[in-house]
């Protein structure tokens, strides 16, 4: 009976539609990202006048507050603070928030606070990153707030590249270009390629579209006035950075991407840590889509529509991937080779793989000027579809429905990034 059901299912238009979408979506999306990223590069990176920093053309240098929330970062916090203090900019302060750490984070920070190199905000109740930032921002003295992770290290020129964007009064924030620094495991090397060929490529594309999906939590500088306008961070959201990015743009503030603003960051090196991180990202995106989609659909927010469409199409593709995988697994177990699946690479499989490789190559080529060792890790890119497509499809399908409760929940998230071992 199950055998007959599978055979009949393969003859339906629904199954045919799933096959078509499964094959064409990654091809169409990759081609779009490649084209728009190259367009961004030609407009904003390749021209001589845009390659030169606008720092020295600024009449003033607004004060910047580095805001660094920390929880159990004893291993990395000193290196991060030292990198911040080495930033080449005339007027900035460093504010570190200890969110009730249980290790020696506080002990390592206290000497730096005692000699005046940093300002230390100590919390006695662990409330998560969003509340740590909300508590510290009123204490900052900067007109601009540079929010970064406690295990990241900024390039010395990072403010020279980001601050000039605020010459436009409509700019609320600028997100930078995070680069992976801990490349000792296979997964971390794969993520080094991912951040160049997926995340950085998409940010270039979204900047051309006019709206950014996410101001990365690891590197983002904000206009203080804009944060106050939207009520700061939302502690009930799993990913406070995605939600804040959307709320700012829905208030018609401008969010920008600056590829030359380099932040060296640490990523999960174990599959467990990566799973936890990506599950949180998927939940946060789901919450944002469920909370804001009605507002985004209004005509005055039409520039947001490409971002909304791409986000929903990617979720739909994840469901398509999982549904087809289940059907094909059952078919093979019954001794019936399923229509559209083949253990031997066919035309569609080779086409999808070719476009995927082209996307990965494009990202590496565009970002190698900021990360000269990046091409040596490209050999790991062949495993990207095998690992990330499966991983992210499963995470999306199992996590996305949870976001539907966002408007009814009262939970405050206290999640922090997974340990970076």
TIZA-225192 format. One record per residue (C-alpha): residue in three letters; x, z, y. Coordinates in steps of 0.5 Angstrom, whole numbers, plus 500, padded with zeros to 3 digits. Layout:
N
ALAXZY ...
//
This chain:
421
UNK500500500 UNK506502505 UNK509495503 UNK503491505 UNK502495511 UNK509493513 UNK508486512 UNK502486515 UNK505489521 UNK510484522 UNK505479523 UNK502482529 UNK503480536 UNK505488538 UNK511487533 UNK513480536 UNK512484543 UNK517489541 UNK522485538 UNK522480544 UNK523486549 UNK528490544 UNK532483545 UNK531481552 UNK531488556 UNK539489555 UNK540482557 UNK536482563 UNK538489566 UNK546488564 UNK545481568 UNK542484574 UNK547490574 UNK553485574 UNK550480579 UNK548486584 UNK555490583 UNK559484584 UNK555482591 UNK556490593 UNK563489592 UNK564482596 UNK560485601 UNK563492602 UNK570493598 UNK573486598 UNK573484605 UNK579487609 UNK575490615 UNK571494610 UNK577496606 UNK580500612 UNK577507612 UNK573508618 UNK576515619 UNK580513625 UNK575509628 UNK571516629 UNK570519636 UNK569526633 UNK570529626 UNK564534624 UNK566540621 UNK565540613 UNK563545608 UNK565544601 UNK560548597 UNK562550590 UNK557553585 UNK561556579 UNK559560573 UNK564561568 UNK570557570 UNK576561570 UNK580555567 UNK579550572 UNK577554578 UNK584555581 UNK586547580 UNK579545584 UNK580550590 UNK587547591 UNK585540590 UNK580542596 UNK585545600 UNK589539600 UNK584534602 UNK586531609 UNK581532614 UNK582536620 UNK576541620 UNK573544614 UNK572550610 UNK571552602 UNK565556600 UNK565558593 UNK559561590 UNK560566583 UNK553566580 UNK555572576 UNK560569572 UNK562573565 UNK569571565 UNK575572570 UNK572567575 UNK571572580 UNK578575579 UNK581569580 UNK577567586 UNK578574590 UNK585573592 UNK584566595 UNK578570599 UNK582576601 UNK587571604 UNK582567608 UNK583560604 UNK576560601 UNK569564603 UNK567567597 UNK559568596 UNK558573590 UNK551573586 UNK549579582 UNK544575578 UNK545569575 UNK540564577 UNK543557576 UNK546552580 UNK540550585 UNK539557587 UNK546558588 UNK546553593 UNK540555596 UNK543562597 UNK550559600 UNK548553605 UNK545558610 UNK552561610 UNK556555611 UNK558553618 UNK559546617 UNK554540620 UNK556536613 UNK556540606 UNK560537601 UNK557539594 UNK561539588 UNK562542581 UNK567548580 UNK571544575 UNK572537579 UNK578535584 UNK577531590 UNK582526592 UNK585528598 UNK582522602 UNK575523600 UNK572526607 UNK576520610 UNK571515606 UNK565519606 UNK564522613 UNK564515617 UNK557514614 UNK554519618 UNK555515624 UNK548513622 UNK543518624 UNK539516618 UNK544517613 UNK542524609 UNK547523604 UNK553519601 UNK555520593 UNK562518591 UNK565515585 UNK566520579 UNK572519575 UNK574522568 UNK580526568 UNK580530561 UNK581524557 UNK584527550 UNK578526546 UNK575519543 UNK568521547 UNK572523553 UNK575516553 UNK568513552 UNK565516558 UNK571514562 UNK569507561 UNK561509561 UNK562512568 UNK566505571 UNK561500567 UNK555504567 UNK554509572 UNK558506578 UNK556499576 UNK549501577 UNK550505583 UNK553499586 UNK547495584 UNK542500587 UNK545500594 UNK544493594 UNK537494592 UNK536500598 UNK535506594 UNK539510590 UNK537513583 UNK542520583 UNK546523588 UNK551525583 UNK551533583 UNK559533582 UNK560529588 UNK555528594 UNK556530602 UNK549531605 UNK547532613 UNK545539613 UNK539537617 UNK536533612 UNK537538607 UNK533543611 UNK528537612 UNK526537605 UNK527544603 UNK533544600 UNK534544592 UNK528545587 UNK530551582 UNK525549577 UNK528542576 UNK533541570 UNK537536574 UNK536538582 UNK541532584 UNK536527582 UNK530531585 UNK533532591 UNK535524592 UNK528522591 UNK525527596 UNK530525601 UNK529518600 UNK521519600 UNK522522607 UNK526516609 UNK533518609 UNK538514607 UNK542515601 UNK549511600 UNK554510595 UNK562510597 UNK566507591 UNK572509595 UNK571516595 UNK574519588 UNK572525585 UNK576527578 UNK571531574 UNK571534567 UNK566531561 UNK564534555 UNK569532549 UNK564535543 UNK558531541 UNK554538542 UNK556538549 UNK555531550 UNK548532547 UNK546538551 UNK548534558 UNK545528556 UNK538532554 UNK538535561 UNK539529564 UNK534526561 UNK529532562 UNK531531569 UNK529524570 UNK523525566 UNK521531571 UNK522527577 UNK518521574 UNK512525573 UNK512529579 UNK514523584 UNK511516581 UNK504517585 UNK508517592 UNK513512590 UNK508507589 UNK505507596 UNK507501600 UNK511505605 UNK516506599 UNK516499596 UNK524499597 UNK524504591 UNK520500587 UNK526497583 UNK529504582 UNK522506579 UNK521500575 UNK528500572 UNK528507570 UNK521506567 UNK523500563 UNK529504560 UNK525509558 UNK520504554 UNK526500551 UNK528507548 UNK521508545 UNK522501543 UNK529502539 UNK526508536 UNK520505533 UNK523499531 UNK529503527 UNK524507524 UNK520500521 UNK526497519 UNK529503515 UNK522504512 UNK522496510 UNK529496507 UNK527503503 UNK522499500 UNK526493498 UNK523488504 UNK528485509 UNK524486516 UNK523481520 UNK528481526 UNK533485523 UNK539483520 UNK545486517 UNK549480519 UNK550479526 UNK545473528 UNK544470535 UNK541475538 UNK545480536 UNK551476538 UNK548475545 UNK546482546 UNK553484545 UNK557479549 UNK553481555 UNK554488554 UNK562487553 UNK561483560 UNK558489563 UNK563493561 UNK569488563 UNK565488570 UNK565495571 UNK573496569 UNK575490573 UNK571493579 UNK574500578 UNK581499576 UNK583499583 UNK581507584 UNK583508577 UNK589504574 UNK589507567 UNK582505566 UNK583498562 UNK587502557 UNK581505554 UNK577499554 UNK578498546 UNK573504546 UNK568500549 UNK566496543 UNK563503540 UNK559504546 UNK552501544 UNK553504537 UNK554511539 UNK550511546 UNK544507545 UNK543511539 UNK544517542 UNK540516549 UNK534513545 UNK533519541 UNK534524547 UNK530520551 UNK524519546 UNK524527544 UNK525529551 UNK521525556 UNK514528554 UNK517535556 UNK517532563 UNK510531564 UNK509539565 UNK513539571 UNK507540576 UNK505546572 UNK511549570 UNK514556573 UNK520556570 UNK527556574 UNK532553570 UNK539557570 UNK542551566 UNK550550567 UNK554544565 UNK557545558 UNK563548557 UNK569542557 UNK573544551 
//
